[in-house]
Amino acid sequence: MYLAADARGGLAGRLLDFAEAHARTAGAERLVLWTDTRFARAHGFYEKRGYVRQGAIRILDDRSKSLEFRYAKPAAGLVVEALDAAAAASAERRMAEILVACVDAGASVSFLPPLPMETARAHWRKVAADVAAGSRLLLAAWADGALVGTVQVDCGTPPNQPHRAEIAKLLVDPAARRRGIGRTLMQRAEQAAGRVGRSLLTLGTRAGDAAEPLYRALGWTEAGRIPGWALNPDRASYADTIFFWKRV
């Protein structure tokens, strides 16, 4: 995709919308593109549209000796995938937007509103580093090509707990809720944890939060609650936290 300098702005988004819609109509299941490693502005554009980096850098035998990143995303339907370190790093912009939106909507995920975008991005940079170190799994959910949700499996447990992991930061863009995305993310997280040998999972959630009935419906067992565990978004009151566990 190329645009004249004086035509940049909204036109790129409309062109990409048209191309993606055409691909879906033709039955495409995955959208793939290559972009020069030097085109940082283009990387940001594609990342905000839900594309993530995948695979090795491509070397072209052209006049400028170009190096290109491969970006991809599911084209249609509800798809959940585990991200490697490169994909996790490239998802930082979009994941930060989702985190900020969820915190603004009142989600109890360790942050208070208003959440600065740079603070949100710093969180995802740390997550990407943990993914690279092998201590965390990061799953992302796409709905018809839009990156709309995520959940983490924290495997950074002590040496005497190699069988355990913690589910963390279940996030669904408020604009995409009530479509089964949170349920699907949780189910895939449990499966991913099992594949890496984690058989006992734990998590904590604010009592009365929207996620509480979801965890119960998915077979999680309440272990107990601690009164006044965390500040509410109003910064004037405290909320109880319920802890759950599940064997997989």
C-alpha positions as CSV (number, residue, x, y, z in Angstrom):
1,M,0.0,0.0,0.0
2,Y,1.4,3.4,-1.1
3,L,-0.1,6.8,-0.7
4,A,1.1,10.2,-1.9
5,A,2.3,12.3,1.0
6,D,-0.5,14.8,0.6
7,A,-3.1,12.0,0.6
8,R,-2.2,10.4,3.9
9,G,-4.5,10.4,6.8
10,G,-7.9,8.6,6.7
11,L,-7.4,7.2,3.2
12,A,-5.0,4.5,4.3
13,G,-7.6,3.1,6.7
14,R,-10.3,3.1,4.1
15,L,-8.1,1.3,1.6
16,L,-7.2,-1.3,4.2
17,D,-10.9,-1.7,5.1
18,F,-11.7,-2.3,1.5
19,A,-8.9,-4.8,1.0
20,E,-9.8,-6.8,4.2
21,A,-13.5,-6.9,3.3
22,H,-12.6,-8.2,-0.2
23,A,-10.4,-10.9,1.3
24,R,-13.1,-12.0,3.7
25,T,-15.7,-12.2,1.0
26,A,-13.3,-14.3,-1.0
27,G,-13.0,-16.7,1.9
28,A,-9.6,-15.7,3.3
29,E,-9.0,-17.0,6.8
30,R,-5.7,-15.1,7.5
31,L,-4.4,-11.8,6.4
32,V,-0.6,-11.4,5.8
33,L,1.5,-8.4,4.8
34,W,5.2,-7.5,4.7
35,T,6.6,-4.1,5.6
36,D,10.1,-2.7,5.5
37,T,11.8,-2.7,8.9
38,R,12.5,1.0,8.5
39,F,8.9,2.1,8.1
40,A,8.1,2.6,11.8
41,R,5.0,4.8,11.0
42,A,3.5,1.9,8.9
43,H,4.2,-0.6,11.7
44,G,2.2,1.6,14.1
45,F,-0.7,1.8,11.6
46,Y,-0.9,-2.0,11.1
47,E,-0.5,-2.7,14.8
48,K,-3.4,-0.5,15.7
49,R,-5.4,-2.5,13.1
50,G,-4.7,-5.7,15.0
51,Y,-1.8,-7.1,13.0
52,V,1.1,-8.6,14.9
53,R,4.6,-9.6,13.9
54,Q,5.2,-13.2,13.0
55,G,8.2,-15.2,11.9
56,A,11.6,-14.2,10.7
57,I,12.7,-11.0,8.9
58,R,12.6,-11.4,5.1
59,I,15.7,-10.3,3.1
60,L,15.0,-9.0,-0.4
61,D,17.6,-9.0,-3.1
62,D,16.5,-5.6,-4.4
63,R,18.4,-2.4,-5.1
64,S,18.0,-1.1,-1.6
65,K,18.7,-4.5,0.1
66,S,15.3,-4.3,1.9
67,L,14.6,-6.1,5.1
68,E,10.9,-6.7,5.9
69,F,8.8,-7.7,8.9
70,R,5.9,-10.2,8.4
71,Y,2.6,-9.1,10.0
72,A,-0.5,-11.2,10.2
73,K,-3.9,-11.6,11.9
74,P,-7.0,-13.9,11.6
75,A,-9.4,-12.6,9.0
76,A,-12.8,-13.6,10.3
77,G,-14.7,-15.2,13.2
78,L,-13.5,-15.4,16.8
79,V,-9.9,-16.6,17.0
80,V,-7.6,-16.9,20.0
81,E,-3.9,-17.3,19.5
82,A,-0.8,-17.5,21.8
83,L,1.7,-14.7,21.0
84,D,5.5,-15.2,20.8
85,A,7.8,-12.5,22.0
86,A,7.9,-10.6,18.7
87,A,4.1,-10.7,18.4
88,A,3.7,-9.6,22.0
89,A,6.0,-6.6,21.5
90,S,4.2,-5.6,18.3
91,A,0.8,-5.9,20.0
92,E,1.8,-3.3,22.7
93,R,-0.1,-0.4,21.1
94,R,-3.4,-2.2,20.7
95,M,-3.2,-4.0,24.0
96,A,-2.5,-0.7,25.8
97,E,-5.7,0.8,24.2
98,I,-7.7,-2.2,25.4
99,L,-6.2,-1.9,28.9
100,V,-7.0,1.8,29.2
101,A,-10.6,1.3,28.0
102,C,-11.2,-1.6,30.5
103,V,-9.8,0.5,33.4
104,D,-11.9,3.5,32.4
105,A,-14.9,1.1,32.3
106,G,-14.2,0.1,35.9
107,A,-12.3,-3.2,35.5
108,S,-10.4,-4.3,38.6
109,V,-7.0,-5.2,37.0
110,S,-4.5,-3.6,39.4
111,F,-4.8,-0.1,37.8
112,L,-7.0,2.9,38.7
113,P,-8.5,5.4,36.2
114,P,-7.5,7.5,34.5
115,L,-4.7,5.2,33.3
116,P,-2.1,7.1,31.3
117,M,-1.3,5.5,27.9
118,E,2.4,5.3,28.6
119,T,1.8,3.5,31.9
120,A,-0.3,1.0,30.0
121,R,2.3,0.5,27.3
122,A,5.0,0.0,29.9
123,H,2.9,-2.8,31.4
124,W,2.8,-4.6,28.0
125,R,6.5,-4.1,27.4
126,K,7.1,-6.0,30.7
127,V,4.7,-8.7,29.6
128,A,6.5,-9.0,26.3
129,A,9.8,-9.4,28.2
130,D,8.2,-12.1,30.4
131,V,7.0,-13.9,27.2
132,A,10.5,-13.8,25.8
133,A,11.9,-15.2,29.1
134,G,9.4,-18.0,29.0
135,S,7.7,-17.2,32.3
136,R,4.4,-16.0,30.9
137,L,2.0,-17.0,28.1
138,L,0.0,-14.2,26.4
139,L,-3.1,-15.0,24.5
140,A,-4.9,-12.6,22.2
141,A,-8.5,-12.7,20.7
142,W,-9.5,-11.4,17.4
143,A,-13.2,-10.9,16.3
144,D,-13.5,-10.5,12.5
145,G,-10.0,-9.2,12.3
146,A,-10.1,-6.8,15.2
147,L,-7.9,-7.4,18.2
148,V,-10.4,-7.2,21.0
149,G,-9.2,-9.2,24.0
150,T,-6.4,-10.8,25.9
151,V,-5.5,-13.0,28.9
152,Q,-2.2,-14.0,30.5
153,V,-1.0,-17.2,32.1
154,D,1.7,-16.4,34.6
155,C,4.1,-19.4,34.9
156,G,6.7,-17.6,37.0
157,T,6.0,-19.8,40.1
158,P,8.6,-20.8,42.8
159,P,10.7,-24.0,42.2
160,N,8.5,-26.0,44.5
161,Q,5.3,-25.1,42.5
162,P,6.2,-26.2,38.9
163,H,2.6,-27.5,38.5
164,R,0.9,-24.2,39.2
165,A,0.1,-21.0,37.2
166,E,-1.9,-17.9,37.7
167,I,-4.5,-16.5,35.2
168,A,-4.1,-12.8,35.0
169,K,-5.5,-9.7,33.2
170,L,-8.5,-11.1,31.4
171,L,-9.4,-8.1,29.2
172,V,-12.1,-7.6,26.6
173,D,-12.6,-4.3,24.8
174,P,-15.8,-2.8,26.3
175,A,-17.1,-2.2,22.8
176,A,-16.8,-6.0,22.0
177,R,-18.4,-7.5,25.1
178,R,-21.3,-10.0,25.4
179,R,-20.0,-12.0,22.4
180,G,-18.4,-14.9,24.3
181,I,-14.9,-13.5,24.0
182,G,-14.0,-13.6,27.7
183,R,-15.3,-17.2,28.0
184,T,-13.3,-18.3,24.9
185,L,-10.1,-16.6,26.2
186,M,-10.5,-18.4,29.6
187,Q,-11.0,-21.8,27.9
188,R,-7.9,-21.3,25.7
189,A,-5.9,-20.1,28.7
190,E,-6.7,-23.3,30.6
191,Q,-5.7,-25.4,27.5
192,A,-2.5,-23.5,27.1
193,A,-1.6,-23.9,30.7
194,G,-2.2,-27.6,30.5
195,R,0.0,-27.9,27.4
196,V,3.0,-26.5,29.4
197,G,2.4,-28.9,32.3
198,R,0.5,-26.6,34.6
199,S,-2.3,-28.6,36.3
200,L,-3.3,-26.2,39.1
201,L,-4.5,-22.7,38.2
202,T,-5.4,-19.8,40.5
203,L,-6.8,-16.3,40.0
204,G,-8.2,-13.4,42.0
205,T,-11.1,-11.0,41.1
206,R,-13.0,-8.2,42.8
207,A,-16.1,-9.5,44.5
208,G,-19.2,-8.6,42.4
209,D,-17.2,-8.0,39.2
210,A,-18.7,-9.0,35.9
211,A,-16.0,-11.8,35.6
212,E,-17.1,-13.5,38.9
213,P,-20.1,-15.4,37.5
214,L,-18.0,-16.3,34.4
215,Y,-15.4,-18.0,36.5
216,R,-18.0,-19.9,38.5
217,A,-19.8,-21.0,35.3
218,L,-16.4,-22.3,34.0
219,G,-16.0,-24.6,37.0
220,W,-13.6,-22.5,39.1
221,T,-13.9,-23.1,42.9
222,E,-13.8,-20.3,45.4
223,A,-11.0,-20.7,47.9
224,G,-12.0,-17.6,50.0
225,R,-12.0,-13.9,50.1
226,I,-10.1,-11.1,51.7
227,P,-12.1,-8.0,52.7
228,G,-10.8,-4.6,51.5
229,W,-8.1,-6.1,49.3
230,A,-8.0,-3.3,46.8
231,L,-9.1,0.3,46.2
232,N,-12.2,0.9,44.2
233,P,-12.0,3.2,41.2
234,D,-13.6,6.0,43.3
235,R,-10.4,5.9,45.5
236,A,-12.6,6.3,48.5
237,S,-13.6,2.8,49.3
238,Y,-12.2,-0.7,49.3
239,A,-13.4,-3.9,47.6
240,D,-13.2,-7.5,48.7
241,T,-11.2,-9.9,46.4
242,I,-12.3,-13.5,45.8
243,F,-9.6,-16.1,45.1
244,F,-10.5,-19.1,42.8
245,W,-8.7,-22.3,41.9
246,K,-9.1,-25.0,39.2
247,R,-7.4,-28.2,38.2
248,V,-6.9,-28.8,34.5
